[in-house]
Amino acid sequence: MACINRTQNEIRPVSPATRRALTISRDLQILVTMMQSSCVSLADLRRGEHAILTAIDLPAGDAQRLMELGFLPGALVTAGLSAPGGGPRIFHVDGSEIALRADTSARLSAKPGER
């Protein structure tokens, strides 16, 4: 593998350590892209769709409260009814029905299509 110095248009060999680092970096970028493309927010789910919760991107206090209600990573979540005008939406999790605002459900990531 060679590296091109664009300012001087010269080609220099790349050390094995640099080649490994570049490969690991590329592999991580591919993995992150795959994970991001396969995850959606709970706000994106349609009524009746199921998903496995993967991440909660909320302040610690809010995240703690949702986890106490059953929104734990790995939990099966089913989208339910929503209020008219884009109000809170009901999600079924761990045998309970819990209403979440759109801005809160948008910050919960899930892997769709699971049952």
C-alpha positions as CSV (number, residue, x, y, z in Angstrom):
1,M,0.0,0.0,0.0
2,A,1.3,3.5,-0.8
3,C,0.4,6.9,0.4
4,I,0.1,9.9,-1.9
5,N,1.3,13.3,-0.6
6,R,-1.0,15.6,-2.4
7,T,1.0,18.7,-1.9
8,Q,4.1,17.3,-3.5
9,N,2.6,14.6,-5.6
10,E,4.9,12.0,-4.3
11,I,4.2,8.4,-3.4
12,R,5.7,7.0,-0.2
13,P,5.3,3.5,1.3
14,V,3.0,3.1,4.3
15,S,4.4,1.2,7.3
16,P,2.6,-2.0,8.4
17,A,1.5,-0.3,11.6
18,T,-0.1,2.6,9.7
19,R,-1.7,0.1,7.3
20,R,-3.3,-1.8,10.3
21,A,-4.5,1.4,11.8
22,L,-6.1,2.5,8.5
23,T,-7.7,-0.9,8.1
24,I,-9.1,-0.8,11.7
25,S,-10.4,2.7,11.1
26,R,-12.1,1.8,7.9
27,D,-13.6,-1.3,9.5
28,L,-15.0,0.8,12.3
29,Q,-16.4,3.3,9.9
30,I,-18.2,0.5,8.0
31,L,-19.5,-1.0,11.3
32,V,-20.8,2.4,12.5
33,T,-22.5,3.0,9.2
34,M,-24.1,-0.4,9.2
35,M,-25.4,0.2,12.8
36,Q,-26.7,3.6,12.0
37,S,-28.4,2.5,8.9
38,S,-30.1,-0.4,10.7
39,C,-31.3,1.7,13.6
40,V,-34.3,4.0,13.7
41,S,-35.7,6.2,16.5
42,L,-38.9,5.1,18.2
43,A,-40.6,8.2,16.7
44,D,-40.1,6.6,13.2
45,L,-42.0,3.4,14.0
46,R,-45.6,3.1,12.6
47,R,-48.5,1.8,14.7
48,G,-48.0,-1.9,15.4
49,E,-44.3,-2.1,14.4
50,H,-41.9,-3.8,16.8
51,A,-38.3,-3.0,17.5
52,I,-35.6,-3.8,20.0
53,L,-34.4,-0.8,21.9
54,T,-30.6,-0.3,21.4
55,A,-29.8,3.1,22.9
56,I,-31.1,6.0,25.0
57,D,-29.7,9.4,24.2
58,L,-31.2,11.5,27.0
59,P,-29.9,13.2,30.1
60,A,-29.1,10.8,33.0
61,G,-32.2,11.6,35.0
62,D,-34.6,11.2,32.1
63,A,-32.9,8.0,30.9
64,Q,-33.0,6.5,34.4
65,R,-36.8,7.2,34.7
66,L,-37.4,5.5,31.3
67,M,-35.3,2.5,32.3
68,E,-37.4,2.2,35.5
69,L,-40.5,2.1,33.3
70,G,-39.0,-0.8,31.2
71,F,-37.2,1.1,28.4
72,L,-34.0,-1.0,28.7
73,P,-31.6,-1.7,25.9
74,G,-32.7,-5.1,24.5
75,A,-36.4,-4.5,25.4
76,L,-39.0,-5.2,22.8
77,V,-41.0,-2.0,22.1
78,T,-44.2,-1.8,20.0
79,A,-45.5,1.5,18.7
80,G,-49.2,2.2,19.5
81,L,-51.7,4.9,19.0
82,S,-50.7,8.6,18.9
83,A,-52.6,11.7,20.0
84,P,-54.1,13.9,17.2
85,G,-51.9,16.7,16.0
86,G,-48.6,14.9,16.8
87,G,-49.1,14.7,20.5
88,P,-47.7,11.9,22.8
89,R,-47.6,8.4,21.4
90,I,-48.2,5.2,23.3
91,F,-45.5,2.5,23.3
92,H,-46.0,-1.0,24.6
93,V,-43.0,-2.2,26.6
94,D,-42.6,-4.9,29.2
95,G,-46.4,-5.4,29.6
96,S,-47.1,-1.6,30.1
97,E,-48.4,1.2,27.9
98,I,-46.3,4.3,28.2
99,A,-46.9,7.6,26.4
100,L,-43.9,9.5,25.2
101,R,-43.6,12.9,23.6
102,A,-42.2,13.0,20.0
103,D,-39.0,14.7,21.1
104,T,-38.3,12.0,23.7
105,S,-39.1,9.1,21.4
106,A,-36.9,10.6,18.7
107,R,-33.9,10.1,21.1
108,L,-34.5,6.4,21.7
109,S,-32.8,4.2,19.0
110,A,-34.0,0.8,18.1
111,K,-33.4,-2.0,15.6
112,P,-36.7,-2.4,13.7
113,G,-38.5,-5.5,12.5
114,E,-37.8,-7.7,15.5
115,R,-40.3,-9.7,17.4
